[in-house]
């Protein structure tokens, strides 16, 4: 039995019965819903679904037309993205000033490690224009000169390049609902802490001020709640006693690039699903292909005992077989 995970996103005003109308249309065409999430923010309704169209009782064009007709009737926008729409998926990378994550993504595309097309680099500053253009990637500065982005312009760019995934590669601005809702579960951010610890700005500074001995980084899906989206990958590192912030940052930045790259790979491989704010590896994904957290060496160094109950088990009399 063939599984084809198709993405469907519904955006518009909140209306009674909207979810039922969409899901009924899918059920009538033999389409099974694998994941479904919905939210309302600032009067804007969003529903995102991953549905199995591998055995559907219709064809892609008819489904698109039926959903488009339903969207017009309900006054909402319905987007459909089939896995077969293109062989190579397109990424937009959002950046500000730091280059290390963007460099990692560009090099992974160039080497073939990532089977993607980085279609655009979007920034609220002009700092990384030369880096993007050196790799023949269009660069768009949507900032106002003070770093505030024009999100309507961003939406136009994302639509122009028909982007499948947005990657926030140390993009130092919060995306608003008009973007997040349209690309739910298709925006990945890298944050320089082991979330949920130290959300928000200046995470490395927060770690130093709290005197942590172990810090880390987290790649996660973006939601409208700051740094609270479903976690995909994490990396950890030791913080030397009395380390300066620049020392902590120097230890964290390579892991930021590594964790972000792996999170993008997991997404592109359709290896993770999102349910109730958490990610899980899909059944068909091999966990040995990914390093979600600690390396194998670090896992092997973890102590195995003592564990509650071990003493009682060791002292308990053994019962000989008759």
Backbone as CSV, one residue per row, in Angstrom:
resi,resn,N_x,N_y,N_z,CA_x,CA_y,CA_z,C_x,C_y,C_z
1,UNK,0.846,-1.191,0.000,0.000,0.000,0.000,0.886,1.246,0.000
2,UNK,0.720,2.116,-0.975,1.559,3.299,-1.137,1.046,4.445,-0.281
3,UNK,1.977,5.107,0.438,1.639,6.286,1.239,2.219,7.518,0.587
4,UNK,1.362,8.510,0.334,1.802,9.787,-0.208,1.252,10.883,0.695
5,UNK,2.129,11.537,1.437,1.700,12.559,2.377,1.592,13.905,1.665
6,UNK,0.365,14.362,1.529,0.063,15.633,0.881,-0.290,16.666,1.936
7,UNK,0.220,17.885,1.774,-0.015,18.955,2.739,-1.185,19.821,2.282
8,UNK,-2.113,20.053,3.199,-3.260,20.931,2.927,-3.318,21.974,4.030
9,UNK,-3.391,23.248,3.638,-3.454,24.349,4.606,-4.667,25.203,4.301
10,UNK,-5.425,25.512,5.355,-6.615,26.355,5.231,-6.382,27.622,6.054
11,UNK,-6.535,28.794,5.421,-6.321,30.078,6.086,-7.508,30.982,5.816
12,UNK,-8.020,31.639,6.865,-9.108,32.582,6.652,-9.796,32.932,7.953
13,UNK,-10.977,33.523,7.834,-11.756,33.847,9.017,-12.316,32.590,9.662
14,UNK,-12.467,32.619,10.978,-12.986,31.471,11.713,-14.484,31.326,11.457
15,UNK,-14.884,30.135,10.996,-16.283,29.894,10.655,-16.740,28.565,11.244
16,UNK,-17.956,28.529,11.747,-18.529,27.302,12.287,-18.680,26.268,11.174
17,UNK,-18.230,25.052,11.443,-18.398,23.961,10.487,-17.332,23.884,9.418
18,UNK,-16.358,24.801,9.445,-15.338,24.827,8.403,-14.518,23.531,8.386
19,UNK,-14.085,23.093,9.557,-13.270,21.875,9.634,-14.057,20.685,9.103
20,UNK,-15.313,20.595,9.502,-16.141,19.465,9.068,-16.312,19.444,7.550
21,UNK,-16.482,20.615,6.940,-16.666,20.663,5.483,-15.425,20.154,4.763
22,UNK,-14.237,20.570,5.222,-13.004,20.156,4.563,-12.750,18.666,4.772
23,UNK,-12.868,18.200,5.999,-12.574,16.789,6.285,-13.586,15.865,5.607
24,UNK,-14.832,16.301,5.502,-15.846,15.485,4.811,-15.497,15.342,3.331
25,UNK,-15.070,16.449,2.716,-14.673,16.399,1.310,-13.553,15.385,1.105
26,UNK,-12.603,15.376,2.007,-11.488,14.437,1.889,-11.952,13.001,2.095
27,UNK,-12.781,12.776,3.106,-13.287,11.426,3.402,-14.046,10.853,2.203
28,UNK,-14.833,11.687,1.549,-15.628,11.225,0.407,-14.757,10.796,-0.771
29,UNK,-13.505,11.211,-0.774,-12.589,10.846,-1.865,-11.553,9.811,-1.431
30,UNK,-11.811,9.174,-0.315,-10.933,8.087,0.129,-9.583,8.550,0.628
31,UNK,-9.539,9.743,1.194,-8.283,10.330,1.670,-8.246,10.254,3.189
32,UNK,-7.184,9.660,3.723,-7.047,9.496,5.163,-6.201,10.634,5.742
33,UNK,-6.670,11.220,6.845,-5.953,12.312,7.501,-4.957,11.722,8.478
34,UNK,-3.658,12.024,8.260,-2.593,11.523,9.130,-2.328,12.475,10.292
35,UNK,-2.213,13.766,10.019,-1.961,14.783,11.049,-2.894,15.957,10.797
36,UNK,-3.406,16.552,11.881,-4.257,17.735,11.760,-3.999,18.650,12.940
37,UNK,-3.827,19.935,12.650,-3.624,20.919,13.707,-4.365,22.186,13.311
38,UNK,-4.892,22.892,14.299,-5.643,24.108,14.006,-5.390,25.136,15.092
39,UNK,-5.574,26.405,14.741,-5.404,27.478,15.709,-6.092,28.727,15.180
40,UNK,-6.383,29.635,16.094,-6.918,30.955,15.749,-6.064,31.991,16.471
41,UNK,-5.584,32.991,15.749,-4.787,34.053,16.352,-5.138,35.372,15.666
42,UNK,-5.484,36.365,16.469,-5.835,37.699,15.953,-6.940,37.613,14.911
43,UNK,-7.911,36.715,15.153,-9.046,36.565,14.256,-8.773,35.767,13.005
44,UNK,-7.536,35.277,12.838,-7.166,34.502,11.653,-7.157,33.010,11.995
45,UNK,-7.918,32.228,11.242,-8.004,30.779,11.458,-6.988,30.070,10.565
46,UNK,-6.358,29.035,11.131,-5.435,28.209,10.364,-5.651,26.744,10.693
47,UNK,-5.724,25.930,9.658,-5.751,24.485,9.833,-4.734,23.878,8.880
48,UNK,-3.839,23.059,9.409,-2.862,22.379,8.559,-3.036,20.877,8.714
49,UNK,-2.937,20.182,7.606,-3.129,18.733,7.603,-2.074,18.070,6.736
50,UNK,-1.717,16.869,7.112,-0.996,15.965,6.222,-1.923,14.785,5.988
51,UNK,-2.221,14.545,4.732,-3.190,13.505,4.389,-2.544,12.506,3.439
52,UNK,-3.010,11.274,3.529,-2.486,10.213,2.672,-3.322,10.149,1.398
53,UNK,-2.721,10.573,0.284,-3.418,10.558,-1.003,-2.954,9.393,-1.881
54,UNK,-2.242,8.437,-1.279,-1.715,7.305,-2.055,-2.784,6.439,-2.663
55,UNK,-3.930,6.318,-1.990,-5.011,5.459,-2.480,-6.297,6.251,-2.689
56,UNK,-6.182,7.553,-2.922,-7.393,8.367,-3.036,-8.182,8.014,-4.290
57,UNK,-9.485,8.234,-4.205,-10.410,7.857,-5.275,-10.711,9.053,-6.178
58,UNK,-9.680,9.762,-6.552,-9.801,10.899,-7.456,-8.409,11.194,-7.991
59,UNK,-8.275,12.243,-8.778,-6.937,12.609,-9.253,-6.556,13.971,-8.687
60,UNK,-5.262,14.312,-8.707,-4.815,15.562,-8.076,-5.521,16.805,-8.590
61,UNK,-5.733,16.908,-9.887,-6.371,18.103,-10.429,-7.796,18.256,-9.913
62,UNK,-8.527,17.129,-9.841,-9.915,17.200,-9.354,-9.950,17.597,-7.897
63,UNK,-8.992,17.067,-7.096,-8.963,17.413,-5.677,-8.651,18.893,-5.492
64,UNK,-7.666,19.382,-6.231,-7.336,20.808,-6.146,-8.550,21.675,-6.496
65,UNK,-9.237,21.302,-7.576,-10.388,22.090,-8.012,-11.508,22.043,-6.974
66,UNK,-11.755,20.858,-6.403,-12.815,20.715,-5.399,-12.504,21.544,-4.157
67,UNK,-11.248,21.506,-3.712,-10.872,22.292,-2.540,-10.885,23.787,-2.848
68,UNK,-10.496,24.159,-4.052,-10.538,25.559,-4.449,-11.978,26.073,-4.462
69,UNK,-12.900,25.265,-5.019,-14.322,25.642,-5.029,-14.855,25.786,-3.608
70,UNK,-14.474,24.842,-2.738,-14.919,24.906,-1.350,-14.359,26.143,-0.662
71,UNK,-13.083,26.461,-0.944,-12.482,27.648,-0.352,-13.219,28.921,-0.761
72,UNK,-13.572,29.026,-2.033,-14.315,30.206,-2.487,-15.678,30.279,-1.806
73,UNK,-16.336,29.133,-1.674,-17.648,29.101,-1.024,-17.563,29.543,0.433
74,UNK,-16.485,29.130,1.116,-16.343,29.439,2.542,-15.595,30.740,2.795
75,UNK,-15.025,31.324,1.739,-14.284,32.559,1.905,-12.941,32.369,2.588
76,UNK,-12.286,31.238,2.305,-10.970,30.965,2.888,-9.995,30.577,1.772
77,UNK,-8.713,30.577,2.112,-7.658,30.184,1.176,-7.237,28.750,1.492
78,UNK,-7.269,27.866,0.513,-6.873,26.472,0.713,-5.715,26.154,-0.230
79,UNK,-4.591,25.751,0.368,-3.394,25.394,-0.395,-3.218,23.876,-0.355
80,UNK,-2.835,23.295,-1.485,-2.591,21.857,-1.571,-1.202,21.646,-2.163
81,UNK,-0.406,20.794,-1.505,0.946,20.516,-1.997,1.137,19.004,-2.030
82,UNK,1.159,18.440,-3.226,1.396,17.011,-3.397,2.900,16.734,-3.390
83,UNK,3.321,15.578,-2.862,4.757,15.260,-2.877,5.323,15.138,-4.286
84,UNK,4.460,14.857,-5.250,4.912,14.695,-6.634,4.926,16.011,-7.411
85,UNK,4.597,17.125,-6.739,4.541,18.411,-7.441,5.889,18.782,-8.042
86,UNK,6.969,18.413,-7.346,8.305,18.647,-7.897,9.276,17.663,-7.280
87,UNK,10.298,17.313,-8.040,11.283,16.345,-7.548,12.174,16.957,-6.476
88,UNK,12.541,18.216,-6.645,13.406,18.892,-5.687,12.635,20.023,-5.023
89,UNK,12.588,19.992,-3.697,11.826,21.006,-2.983,12.631,22.293,-2.806
90,UNK,11.900,23.375,-2.636,12.499,24.698,-2.602,12.482,25.274,-1.191
91,UNK,13.599,25.894,-0.836,13.773,26.465,0.495,14.032,27.965,0.384
92,UNK,13.436,28.709,1.287,13.822,30.109,1.496,14.510,30.184,2.854
93,UNK,15.661,30.817,2.889,16.417,30.957,4.133,16.328,32.404,4.599
94,UNK,15.891,32.595,5.843,15.798,33.935,6.413,16.973,34.161,7.356
95,UNK,17.656,35.281,7.198,18.869,35.569,7.968,18.852,37.027,8.431
96,UNK,19.794,37.327,9.344,20.006,38.718,9.747,21.463,39.086,9.516
97,UNK,22.343,38.749,10.469,23.758,39.109,10.317,24.691,37.908,10.427
98,UNK,24.340,36.903,11.212,25.238,35.771,11.436,25.200,34.832,10.231
99,UNK,26.378,34.386,9.813,26.496,33.671,8.541,26.609,32.160,8.664
100,UNK,26.941,31.623,9.852,27.366,30.223,9.939,26.282,29.238,9.508
101,UNK,25.035,29.479,9.871,23.971,28.550,9.488,23.668,28.635,7.988
102,UNK,23.658,29.837,7.457,23.457,29.997,6.021,24.571,29.315,5.241
103,UNK,25.812,29.489,5.683,26.946,28.841,5.008,26.775,27.333,4.999
104,UNK,26.356,26.752,6.119,26.170,25.307,6.215,25.108,24.820,5.233
105,UNK,24.009,25.549,5.136,22.940,25.156,4.222,23.377,25.271,2.765
106,UNK,24.050,26.361,2.424,24.518,26.554,1.047,25.524,25.475,0.649
107,UNK,26.431,25.144,1.564,27.423,24.110,1.272,26.767,22.737,1.145
108,UNK,25.757,22.465,1.964,25.062,21.175,1.888,24.287,21.037,0.583
109,UNK,23.724,22.148,0.100,23.045,22.117,-1.196,24.060,21.887,-2.317
110,UNK,25.174,22.610,-2.247,26.174,22.531,-3.308,26.808,21.143,-3.389
111,UNK,27.022,20.508,-2.235,27.662,19.190,-2.199,26.699,18.051,-2.493
112,UNK,25.402,18.352,-2.483,24.404,17.305,-2.696,23.957,16.639,-1.415
113,UNK,24.500,17.066,-0.272,24.050,16.498,1.003,22.575,16.782,1.219
114,UNK,22.133,17.950,0.802,20.713,18.292,0.819,20.198,18.315,-0.617
115,UNK,19.183,17.525,-0.887,18.585,17.508,-2.220,17.489,18.566,-2.264
116,UNK,17.924,19.823,-2.322,16.991,20.947,-2.314,17.487,22.026,-3.262
117,UNK,16.614,22.971,-3.504,16.986,24.198,-4.205,16.775,25.353,-3.239
118,UNK,17.850,26.008,-2.838,17.706,27.211,-2.023,17.346,28.337,-2.979
119,UNK,16.077,28.684,-2.982,15.544,29.590,-4.005,15.723,31.056,-3.655
120,UNK,15.815,31.357,-2.369,15.911,32.761,-1.967,16.512,32.859,-0.580
121,UNK,17.276,33.922,-0.375,17.709,34.316,0.962,17.018,35.640,1.261
122,UNK,16.258,35.667,2.349,15.484,36.844,2.727,16.035,37.373,4.040
123,UNK,16.253,38.675,4.106,16.877,39.243,5.301,16.246,40.574,5.674
124,UNK,16.342,40.889,6.958,15.939,42.220,7.428,17.124,43.177,7.466
125,UNK,18.284,42.679,7.023,19.500,43.488,6.890,20.183,43.116,5.576
126,UNK,21.100,43.949,5.127,21.799,43.652,3.876,23.138,42.965,4.063
127,UNK,23.461,42.571,5.296,24.801,42.105,5.645,25.275,40.906,4.832
128,UNK,24.394,39.934,4.586,24.807,38.664,3.981,24.512,38.581,2.481
129,UNK,24.308,39.720,1.854,24.013,39.730,0.421,25.131,39.070,-0.390
130,UNK,26.391,39.430,-0.117,27.511,38.900,-0.901,27.614,37.386,-0.773
131,UNK,27.372,36.861,0.422,27.436,35.413,0.617,26.384,34.707,-0.219
132,UNK,25.148,35.202,-0.219,24.086,34.583,-1.005,24.384,34.676,-2.497
133,UNK,24.764,35.845,-2.944,24.986,36.047,-4.372,26.216,35.299,-4.870
134,UNK,27.183,35.030,-3.976,28.348,34.226,-4.359,27.947,32.795,-4.695
135,UNK,26.789,32.362,-4.176,26.252,31.032,-4.482,25.103,31.114,-5.489
136,UNK,24.987,32.259,-6.154,23.957,32.460,-7.187,22.546,32.293,-6.648
137,UNK,22.335,32.707,-5.407,21.001,32.656,-4.802,20.476,34.081,-4.684
138,UNK,19.269,34.354,-5.173,18.712,35.711,-5.055,18.614,36.151,-3.599
139,UNK,19.013,37.389,-3.338,18.993,37.940,-1.983,17.979,39.081,-1.936
140,UNK,17.142,39.070,-0.917,16.121,40.102,-0.767,16.261,40.752,0.606
141,UNK,16.502,42.047,0.623,16.534,42.817,1.863,15.154,43.445,2.042
142,UNK,14.384,42.927,2.993,13.021,43.421,3.209,12.942,44.314,4.447
143,UNK,14.123,44.721,4.958,14.151,45.587,6.133,13.928,47.044,5.778
144,UNK,13.628,47.831,6.810,13.360,49.255,6.598,14.582,50.122,6.903
145,UNK,15.754,49.487,7.039,16.950,50.228,7.403,17.242,50.158,8.881
146,UNK,16.216,49.839,9.668,16.387,49.686,11.113,16.163,48.236,11.548
147,UNK,15.945,47.354,10.566,15.791,45.946,10.884,14.360,45.447,10.944
148,UNK,13.386,46.326,10.843,11.987,45.880,10.851,11.607,45.387,9.458
149,UNK,11.134,44.130,9.337,10.858,43.568,8.007,9.469,43.907,7.496
150,UNK,9.340,43.902,6.194,8.050,44.057,5.513,7.524,42.651,5.236
151,UNK,6.612,42.171,6.075,6.155,40.785,5.950,5.253,40.571,4.736
152,UNK,4.582,41.614,4.272,3.801,41.467,3.037,4.739,41.218,1.862
153,UNK,5.867,41.906,1.847,6.880,41.676,0.807,7.447,40.271,0.929
154,UNK,7.669,39.813,2.160,8.157,38.451,2.371,7.182,37.428,1.793
155,UNK,5.898,37.627,2.041,4.897,36.701,1.515,4.919,36.684,-0.010
156,UNK,5.084,37.844,-0.617,5.157,37.911,-2.081,6.361,37.113,-2.592
157,UNK,7.511,37.248,-1.917,8.723,36.531,-2.332,8.533,35.029,-2.170
158,UNK,7.957,34.609,-1.048,7.727,33.174,-0.803,6.789,32.595,-1.853
159,UNK,5.760,33.357,-2.219,4.828,32.885,-3.236,5.477,32.880,-4.615
160,UNK,6.268,33.899,-4.902,6.950,33.991,-6.198,7.850,32.780,-6.443
161,UNK,8.529,32.326,-5.387,9.440,31.186,-5.518,8.769,29.862,-5.175
162,UNK,7.465,29.908,-4.849,6.702,28.693,-4.543,7.459,27.826,-3.537
163,UNK,7.757,28.406,-2.402,8.632,27.801,-1.400,7.926,26.683,-0.642
164,UNK,8.649,25.581,-0.438,8.129,24.453,0.332,8.474,24.546,1.812
165,UNK,9.605,25.163,2.130,10.087,25.209,3.506,10.807,26.531,3.747
166,UNK,10.558,27.132,4.918,11.259,28.336,5.342,12.205,27.948,6.469
167,UNK,13.464,28.355,6.349,14.461,28.049,7.373,14.958,29.364,7.965
168,UNK,14.778,29.517,9.262,15.263,30.704,9.960,16.667,30.413,10.465
169,UNK,17.655,30.901,9.732,19.057,30.619,10.017,19.653,31.790,10.789
170,UNK,19.271,31.880,12.076,19.630,32.992,12.957,18.994,34.288,12.455
171,UNK,17.711,34.192,12.115,16.902,35.346,11.739,16.384,35.968,13.028
172,UNK,16.788,37.183,13.312,16.568,37.776,14.621,15.302,38.618,14.683
173,UNK,14.243,38.106,14.100,12.940,38.756,14.179,11.865,37.695,14.394
174,UNK,10.762,38.109,15.008,9.638,37.201,15.237,8.702,37.272,14.035
175,UNK,8.385,36.118,13.449,7.452,36.094,12.327,6.022,36.245,12.843
176,UNK,5.235,37.036,12.120,3.846,37.255,12.501,2.930,36.143,12.023
177,UNK,1.685,36.108,12.530,0.733,35.048,12.177,0.454,34.944,10.683
178,UNK,0.507,36.064,9.946,0.179,36.007,8.522,1.156,35.105,7.752
179,UNK,2.394,34.972,8.246,3.360,34.058,7.630,3.311,32.698,8.299
180,UNK,3.328,32.685,9.630,3.373,31.407,10.368,2.182,30.533,10.022
181,UNK,0.991,31.105,9.972,-0.203,30.308,9.704,-0.194,29.727,8.290
182,UNK,0.345,30.456,7.343,0.368,29.962,5.964,1.419,28.871,5.752
183,UNK,2.406,28.833,6.623,3.484,27.850,6.466,3.650,27.016,7.743
184,UNK,2.532,26.740,8.398,2.577,25.955,9.631,3.263,24.618,9.398
185,UNK,4.140,24.239,10.324,4.935,23.009,10.231,5.832,22.995,8.998
186,UNK,6.060,24.180,8.413,6.995,24.296,7.291,7.969,25.460,7.518
187,UNK,8.143,25.820,8.807,9.128,26.828,9.190,9.979,26.227,10.299
188,UNK,11.286,26.176,10.081,12.206,25.621,11.078,13.150,26.717,11.543
189,UNK,13.287,26.834,12.855,14.162,27.833,13.457,15.255,27.141,14.272
190,UNK,16.402,27.787,14.384,17.457,27.305,15.287,17.575,28.304,16.428
191,UNK,17.508,27.786,17.653,17.583,28.649,18.836,18.782,28.239,19.680
192,UNK,19.576,29.189,20.169,20.808,28.853,20.878,20.622,28.542,22.363
193,UNK,19.747,27.588,22.661,19.628,27.066,24.018,18.931,25.720,23.941
194,UNK,18.976,24.990,25.031,18.232,23.738,25.126,16.814,24.085,25.578
195,UNK,15.980,24.442,24.607,14.598,24.774,24.948,13.957,23.606,25.711
196,UNK,13.077,23.914,26.661,12.437,25.217,26.913,13.240,26.193,27.764
197,UNK,14.489,25.881,28.111,15.308,26.824,28.867,15.737,27.994,27.989
198,UNK,15.732,29.175,28.553,16.261,30.392,27.936,15.647,30.710,26.568
199,UNK,14.330,30.856,26.500,13.726,31.305,25.244,13.987,32.791,25.030
200,UNK,13.661,33.268,23.840,13.780,34.691,23.558,15.196,35.113,23.217
201,UNK,15.444,36.397,23.345,16.718,36.981,22.917,17.838,36.680,23.910
202,UNK,19.071,36.783,23.407,20.288,36.680,24.224,20.332,35.397,25.037
203,UNK,20.095,34.256,24.383,20.042,32.982,25.101,21.398,32.607,25.699
204,UNK,22.482,32.852,24.973,23.797,32.530,25.521,24.100,33.402,26.748
205,UNK,23.699,34.646,26.706,23.887,35.522,27.863,23.059,35.011,29.049
206,UNK,21.829,34.584,28.764,21.004,34.026,29.833,21.682,32.800,30.459
207,UNK,22.266,31.954,29.607,22.932,30.750,30.111,24.105,31.119,31.015
208,UNK,24.890,32.110,30.605,26.031,32.530,31.419,25.559,33.105,32.750
209,UNK,24.538,33.948,32.704,24.056,34.583,33.928,23.485,33.569,34.917
210,UNK,22.932,32.474,34.399,22.385,31.435,35.273,23.447,30.437,35.711
211,UNK,24.664,30.545,35.151,25.752,29.693,35.575,25.627,28.232,35.187
212,UNK,25.017,27.952,34.024,24.830,26.558,33.621,26.170,25.912,33.291
213,UNK,26.264,24.617,33.502,27.458,23.846,33.153,27.312,23.175,31.797
214,UNK,26.063,22.971,31.390,25.780,22.394,30.074,24.781,23.307,29.366
215,UNK,25.113,23.732,28.174,24.214,24.537,27.347,23.955,23.771,26.053
216,UNK,23.253,24.394,25.136,22.982,23.684,23.892,22.194,24.509,22.908
217,UNK,21.707,23.836,21.879,20.943,24.490,20.813,19.750,23.599,20.459
218,UNK,18.730,24.216,19.878,17.495,23.497,19.548,16.975,23.939,18.191
219,UNK,16.714,22.990,17.317,16.004,23.265,16.061,14.554,22.861,16.265
220,UNK,13.646,23.756,15.932,12.230,23.491,16.209,11.346,24.110,15.133
221,UNK,10.138,23.579,15.025,9.150,24.205,14.159,8.654,25.500,14.808
222,UNK,8.343,26.473,13.989,7.915,27.782,14.477,6.404,27.816,14.625
223,UNK,5.957,28.336,15.746,4.536,28.613,15.979,4.411,30.089,16.337
224,UNK,3.197,30.529,16.593,2.996,31.927,16.970,3.411,32.197,18.406
225,UNK,3.716,31.147,19.174,4.243,31.317,20.530,5.767,31.245,20.473
226,UNK,6.436,32.290,20.906,7.872,32.430,20.735,8.647,31.269,21.354
227,UNK,9.443,30.592,20.530,10.358,29.527,20.963,9.649,28.408,21.720
228,UNK,8.404,28.150,21.376,7.654,27.072,22.010,7.176,26.032,21.007
229,UNK,7.652,26.111,19.767,7.223,25.161,18.752,7.815,23.782,18.966
230,UNK,7.259,22.775,18.307,7.716,21.386,18.472,9.207,21.227,18.190
231,UNK,9.911,20.591,19.116,11.354,20.403,19.019,11.669,19.269,18.052
232,UNK,12.647,19.501,17.179,13.060,18.483,16.204,14.398,17.871,16.610
233,UNK,15.434,18.695,16.733,16.756,18.186,17.110,17.379,19.103,18.151
234,UNK,18.289,18.538,18.935,19.034,19.319,19.922,20.485,18.848,19.972
235,UNK,21.375,19.748,20.393,22.771,19.427,20.638,23.167,20.101,21.947
236,UNK,24.117,19.488,22.675,24.561,20.033,23.951,26.075,20.178,23.976
237,UNK,26.565,21.094,24.815,28.003,21.271,24.969,28.299,21.758,26.384
238,UNK,29.513,21.470,26.861,29.962,21.921,28.174,30.258,23.415,28.152
239,UNK,29.980,24.051,29.280,30.323,25.460,29.458,31.449,25.544,30.488
240,UNK,32.662,25.922,30.075,33.784,26.009,31.028,33.488,27.007,32.142
241,UNK,34.093,26.775,33.288,33.913,27.675,34.415,34.364,29.082,34.031
242,UNK,33.497,30.058,34.322,33.778,31.465,34.049,34.002,31.764,32.569
243,UNK,33.390,30.956,31.701,33.514,31.202,30.256,32.877,32.539,29.890
244,UNK,33.503,33.255,28.985,32.926,34.487,28.470,31.812,34.160,27.481
245,UNK,30.949,35.129,27.230,29.835,34.899,26.306,30.352,34.535,24.921
246,UNK,31.418,35.191,24.465,31.975,34.876,23.151,32.495,33.440,23.094
247,UNK,33.024,32.929,24.213,33.479,31.539,24.255,32.292,30.580,24.159
248,UNK,31.217,30.912,24.863,30.014,30.071,24.812,29.453,30.076,23.395
249,UNK,29.398,31.254,22.790,28.889,31.362,21.417,29.748,30.562,20.444
250,UNK,31.079,30.612,20.628,31.981,29.874,19.736,31.767,28.377,19.844
251,UNK,31.392,27.887,21.013,31.092,26.468,21.161,29.724,26.122,20.571
252,UNK,28.804,27.066,20.664,27.450,26.775,20.221,27.216,26.893,18.731
253,UNK,27.893,27.839,18.071,27.585,28.108,16.664,27.763,26.891,15.743
254,UNK,28.853,26.115,15.859,28.946,24.929,14.984,27.806,23.948,15.211
255,UNK,27.335,23.848,16.453,26.226,22.935,16.748,24.900,23.497,16.259
256,UNK,24.780,24.826,16.237,23.592,25.440,15.642,23.455,24.998,14.181
257,UNK,24.551,25.128,13.436,24.536,24.755,12.023,24.237,23.272,11.856
258,UNK,24.830,22.441,12.716,24.645,20.990,12.617,23.217,20.581,12.932
259,UNK,22.675,21.097,14.026,21.313,20.734,14.416,20.287,21.237,13.415
260,UNK,20.498,22.449,12.892,19.565,23.002,11.903,19.584,22.175,10.630
261,UNK,20.777,21.816,10.164,20.886,21.024,8.944,20.181,19.687,9.099
262,UNK,20.364,19.037,10.254,19.705,17.746,10.435,18.186,17.903,10.522
263,UNK,17.715,18.971,11.158,16.273,19.197,11.229,15.678,19.372,9.834
264,UNK,16.395,20.089,8.977,15.936,20.265,7.595,15.901,18.913,6.882
265,UNK,16.918,18.092,7.083,16.946,16.759,6.475,15.765,15.919,6.945
266,UNK,15.485,15.934,8.234,14.360,15.173,8.779,13.046,15.614,8.142
267,UNK,12.894,16.919,7.993,11.663,17.437,7.379,11.557,17.019,5.917
268,UNK,12.631,17.182,5.175,12.610,16.847,3.754,12.407,15.353,3.526
269,UNK,12.875,14.533,4.469,12.697,13.081,4.374,11.314,12.641,4.836
270,UNK,10.471,13.597,5.267,9.161,13.255,5.855,9.334,12.246,6.984
271,UNK,10.409,12.426,7.761,10.730,11.465,8.824,10.085,11.816,10.154
272,UNK,9.546,13.033,10.286,8.930,13.436,11.550,7.481,13.859,11.332
273,UNK,6.672,13.580,12.348,5.294,14.058,12.359,5.101,14.927,13.589
274,UNK,4.131,15.825,13.539,3.842,16.727,14.649,2.454,16.418,15.170
275,UNK,2.360,16.191,16.479,1.059,15.915,17.090,1.050,16.524,18.486
276,UNK,0.084,17.395,18.726,-0.101,18.024,20.026,1.187,18.661,20.555
277,UNK,1.848,19.380,19.664,3.001,20.145,20.081,4.292,19.375,20.227
278,UNK,4.309,18.111,19.790,5.534,17.319,19.878,5.804,16.638,18.543
279,UNK,7.085,16.436,18.260,7.443,15.694,17.059,7.768,14.255,17.421
280,UNK,7.517,13.364,16.476,7.868,11.955,16.629,8.393,11.448,15.295
281,UNK,9.319,10.505,15.365,9.773,9.868,14.139,8.650,9.016,13.583
282,UNK,8.447,9.085,12.287,7.445,8.226,11.663,7.919,6.775,11.695
283,UNK,6.971,5.863,11.628,7.281,4.438,11.748,8.305,3.988,10.720
284,UNK,8.219,4.552,9.515,9.109,4.107,8.447,10.507,4.728,8.534
285,UNK,10.696,5.705,9.426,12.006,6.360,9.564,12.921,5.511,10.446
286,UNK,14.180,5.391,10.045,15.162,4.622,10.808,15.897,5.581,11.742
287,UNK,15.732,5.440,13.073,16.390,6.370,14.004,17.911,6.351,13.900
288,UNK,18.471,5.293,13.360,19.922,5.221,13.204,20.436,6.177,12.130
289,UNK,19.532,6.676,11.293,19.939,7.609,10.235,20.097,9.046,10.741
290,UNK,19.673,9.306,11.979,19.662,10.676,12.476,20.224,10.726,13.899
291,UNK,20.772,11.880,14.241,21.218,12.130,15.608,20.312,13.202,16.186
292,UNK,19.243,12.787,16.827,18.263,13.744,17.329,18.793,14.529,18.521
293,UNK,19.662,13.885,19.319,20.180,14.549,20.512,21.664,14.309,20.665
294,UNK,22.050,13.590,21.732,23.454,13.334,22.004,24.064,12.396,20.964
295,UNK,25.363,12.524,20.769,26.089,11.610,19.895,26.148,10.232,20.535
296,UNK,26.506,9.203,19.746,26.630,7.852,20.283,27.679,7.801,21.391
297,UNK,28.783,8.531,21.195,29.840,8.538,22.204,29.335,9.110,23.526
298,UNK,28.569,10.188,23.450,28.042,10.801,24.672,27.024,9.880,25.342
299,UNK,26.209,9.199,24.528,25.237,8.272,25.110,25.934,7.127,25.827
300,UNK,27.020,6.616,25.240,27.752,5.518,25.861,28.408,5.946,27.166
301,UNK,28.733,7.237,27.296,29.365,7.737,28.515,28.370,7.957,29.645
302,UNK,27.085,7.925,29.339,26.087,8.110,30.387,26.131,6.962,31.382
303,UNK,26.046,7.233,32.687,26.047,6.150,33.683,24.810,5.274,33.539
304,UNK,24.968,3.995,33.832,23.876,3.035,33.708,23.282,2.652,35.065
305,UNK,23.990,3.002,36.155,23.480,2.672,37.486,24.059,3.674,38.486
306,UNK,23.496,3.797,39.670,22.377,3.002,40.187,21.034,3.459,39.622
307,UNK,20.085,2.551,39.623,18.716,2.822,39.190,17.797,2.316,40.284
308,UNK,16.734,3.058,40.577,15.800,2.630,41.614,15.407,1.172,41.433
309,UNK,15.515,0.394,42.498,15.094,-0.997,42.451,16.206,-1.974,42.171
310,UNK,17.386,-1.468,41.697,18.466,-2.390,41.355,18.958,-3.159,42.563
311,UNK,19.075,-2.480,43.737,19.584,-3.140,44.925,18.659,-4.271,45.347
312,UNK,17.357,-3.984,45.331,16.403,-5.010,45.716,16.468,-6.210,44.773
313,UNK,16.655,-5.915,43.472,16.723,-7.007,42.492,17.960,-7.854,42.725
314,UNK,19.106,-7.192,43.064,20.334,-7.964,43.275,20.256,-8.814,44.528
315,UNK,19.561,-8.292,45.578,19.502,-9.018,46.847,18.395,-10.048,46.885
316,UNK,17.480,-9.988,45.925,16.356,-10.924,45.945,16.842,-12.344,45.691
317,UNK,16.294,-13.321,46.444,16.715,-14.716,46.210,16.252,-15.205,44.865
318,UNK,17.098,-16.009,44.244,16.740,-16.597,42.959,16.009,-17.903,43.189
319,UNK,15.087,-18.193,42.319,14.298,-19.422,42.418,14.809,-20.396,41.381
320,UNK,15.342,-21.486,41.838,15.893,-22.497,40.913,14.777,-23.220,40.193
321,UNK,15.088,-23.573,38.949,14.104,-24.335,38.175,13.949,-25.715,38.785
322,UNK,12.750,-26.252,38.770,12.507,-27.619,39.256,13.099,-28.608,38.311
